[in-house]
């Protein structure tokens, strides 16, 4: 098994896919979570990951296992997000 951490700027589509998978799971368990996503402008965040998660305050990484995106984690400077 080969595990690799990659900066999110190098794999934005994989990051978007992981974020989307995670939020779909949350919404399926709690439909009211959709309102929270709308309030935080989640769609815009997905399209502009670099604005929220870029240095110097933010970071975003994807974990790949055997070349397949398996998870991600980030910090926007004031919060921590994981998917």
Buried (B, 14 or more C-beta within 10 A) or exposed (E): EEEEEBEBBEBBEBBBBBBEEBBEEEBEEEEEBEEEBEEEEBEEBBEEBEEBBBEEEBBBBBBBEEEEBBBBBBBBEEEEBEB
